Amino acid sequence: MKIIQITDTHLSPGKEHFNPNWAPLAQWVTDQKPDLIIHTGDLSIDGADIEDDLAFSVRLLNELTAPVLSLPGNHDIGHMPASPQPVNATRIDRWREMVGPDRWFHDVDGWRLVGLNSLILGNDSLEEAAQFDWLEDVLAEAADRRIAVFAHKPLFVDTADEGETGYWSVRPAPRKKLLALFAEYDVALHASGHLHCAWQGAHNGTSLVWAPASSFTVGDMVPDMPGKRILGAAIHTLTDTVKTEIVEIDTLSRFVLDDVIEEVYPRAPKAPESAA
């Protein structure tokens, strides 16, 4: 079983900054002849607020020559409760209507592939509770299948016992629950995107993979973290074990977000200071 993981394509019909990387990515994917493609989120520039961004991204995904399973990213459905675009029912429902389920499982060749909505982890919502109940059932019912889990956000940046990292990774409480479930059910792989870095590691027997984005890297505007700032994709080969190859795709243009941040993701103006 050959799975191509692509992530963080950041496509839009209105803000076309990273669209030039779609055609070479799609050609590379086609050349690999995968059995399945998994997109781990941030399909769009701003699908959280702009329906056309999601529609445009879905049309392009549907042109790929192998089946595609997709998961939402923060730019698709929103993010943390206190952020300018918090994940909410309206945004999740839009994703479900236009793209598909925000969580899923797929059984193939002795494996159970599980897709999680990582944007609701840690927001203490009914959606989060329902997803954890669902996940426990899905893992328990995997029987003798090996298990691979896919999500947008990584479990952690530096160490499994690190504290709150805010934007960057799963929050500590849901991370602890996930890691306990992964240990109980011998999860073989957790593969994510989000950080626009490529990295491989392991924790308690679970292989951890950050697939590189295909859209852009990020420069000095983000903190240092593990991994390489490259553009590409990941190839996961499933037999009785999982083997992952991170591939830097040399036909992708080396866009850097720092160069266009105010055009693509303009930051909210600071509130004026009150008079003394």
N, C-alpha and C positions, 0 to 999 in steps of 0.2 A: 504494500500500500504506500503510494507516494503522495504526500500532501504538501502543497505549496502554501505557506503562510505569507500573506501580504498584509500591510498595515499602514495606517496613517497616510492615506493617499491625498487627503485634503483637496478635494475637487469642487469646482463651482462653475456655473455658467456666467456668473457676474464678476467674480474675482478669479481671473484665469492664471494667476501667477505660477501655479504648480501643475497646471493641466498638461504642459509639454512632456511631463514625465510619464503620463499614462500610456501613450502608444508604445514606447520602448519597453515599459514594464509588461504590458499585455503581450507583446511579441515574445519577450523572454519567457513568460509563463507558458505560452503556447508551445514554445520550443522544448520545454521540460517535459511535456506530455504527462501532466499530473493526473492522478485519479480523482483528486478533490482539491479545491482551493478554499482556504479559510481566511477571511478578512477579519482582523481583530480590532477594527474600529477606527474612528475618525475617517470615515469614508469621505466626509464633506468638510468644506471650510466652515459652514455655519448652518448645518441642518437642524440644530437646536432651535433656531428661530426662522430660518428661511426654507420653506418647503421645496422650492425649486432646486436648492442645493442637494437635497436628498434625492429628488427625482432624477436629476442629472447624473448623480453618482450611481444610482441603481441601473439606469440605462446602460452605462458603460460596463458595469459588472455583468450584466446580462449578455454582453457581447463576447465574454470569455468562452473558451471552447471546452471547459470542464465544469462540472457542478460547483456551485459556490455556496458556502455557508458564511453568514456575516454576523458580527456582534457590534453593538453600539460603542462609540467612544464619547468622550465628553463634549466634543464639538458636534456630535450628532444628536444627543439627548440632554445635554446639560451636565452639571457637575455638583460640587459640594453645596450644602444648604445655604451657606452665607455668600456664595459666589454670585456674580451678576446674572448667571444663567443656571439656576439650580435645577437639577433633575426633578421632574414632576410628572404627574399623570398625563397631562396634555402632550408633553414631549415623548414620553414612552409610547403612548397610544399612536402618535404620528409615525414613530419608527415601526411599530407592529403593523400598521396599515400599509405603509409604503415599502418597507424592506422585508419584514418577517418577524419571527419570534426574537425577543431580546435574550432568551435563554433557550437552549435546546440540547438534545442528545442524539447521537447518530451511531448506530452499530454497524460495523463492517470488519470482516476478516479477523475475528477474534478480539476486536478492540471496541470499546465504548468511548466515543469522542463526546466531550461535554463542553458546551459553551455557556459561560456565565456573563451576566450583566454586572460588571464590577463597579459601575457608577452609583449603584444603590447601596453598596456595602458600607456600613457605618453610619447610615442616616436614620436608623431606628424607625423605619417605616414598615407598614404592612407588606409592601412589596419585598423588602429585604427579608422579613420573616418568612414569607411565602417561598422565596427563592431558597432559603436554607432548608426548609422542610422538603421542598422538591429535590434539592441536591442530595440530601441524605437518602431519600428513596431511590434516586437514580444510581447512586454509588452502591447502595445495598443490593440492588437488583441487577447489578452488572454480572453476577454469577462468576464464571471463570474467565470473563473477558478482561484484558488489560485496559487501563483507563488513562486517557490523556485529556487534560483540561485546558481550555483556551479562554482568554479574557483580554480586555483592553489594558487594564492597569497591572503592573507587576505586584507581587506579594510584598516585596520590600526593596529598598534601594541598596543598603549596605549589609545589614544583618537581620535575621528573623526576629530578634528581640528588640529591635530599635523602636523608638517612640513614634509619636505623630510626625508624619512627613508632609501633611497637608495635601497639596496638589499631586504629589509624585507617586504615591503607592497606596495600597490598601491600608486602611486604618488599623491600629493595633488590635482592637477587640475582634472584629471579623477575621483579621489575619490569623489570630490564635485559633479560632474555630475552624477555619479552612485547613490550617496545618494539621490540626488534630484529625480531621476527617481524611486528609490525604495520607496520614500515617496509618489510620485504621484500615483503609481500603487499598493501601499500597498503590497510590496513584503514581504512574510512571513519569508523567510530564505535565508541567504547567508552562504554557507558552503565552506571551503577552507582547504588547507594543507600547505605545504611549510616550516613552522616554526619548524616542528618536536616537537611541543608542543600540548597538548590537553587543550582546553579552550572553555567555553560557556559564552556568554553575549548577549546584545541586544542594538539596537540603533533605536530610533524613531519607535518602534514597530516591527522592523525586528530582528529576532533571528540570532545571529552570532555564528558560530561554527568553531573551528579549530580542524579538525580530527587529531589524532596522526598518525605518520608514522608507517609503519610496519618494516622498515629496520634497523634504528639506531636512537639513541638519540645523542645529542651533548652536550659536557661538557663546560669547561671554555673558549673554543675558540669562543663562541658567547656571546653577551651581555645578561644580565638578561632581561627576559620579562615575561608577564603573562603566566599562564598555568602550566601544569605538564609535565615533560619530561618522558613520558611513551611510550610504543609500543602497538599498537592496531588498532582500527577502530571505526567508528561511525555508529549507527543504527538510521535512520530517519523513523519514522512511521507517515504516512500522513492520516489524516481523514479529518474533517473540519478544523483542526488545525495541527500543526506539533509538534511532540515530539521527542527529540533527546536524545539518550543514548550513551555516550562515554564509550567504553569498552577497558580495558586493557587485552590483550590476554596473558595469562601466559605461553603458549607454545612457544612464540617467544623468541629467544635468545637476550639477552640485549647487543647488539653491541653498541659501542660508537665510533663515527666518529673520535674523537681526537686521538684514538689509532692507526688509520690506514690512517690518512689524506694524508700523503705523498705518500702512495701506491695507494690510490683510486683517490684523487684529488690533485696531486702535484701542489704546487703553483709556478707560474712563477718566475724565478730567478730575483732578482733586477738588474737593469742596473748598470754597474760599474760607480762609480763616476768619473767625468772628472778630469784630472790633473789640479792643480792650475796654 
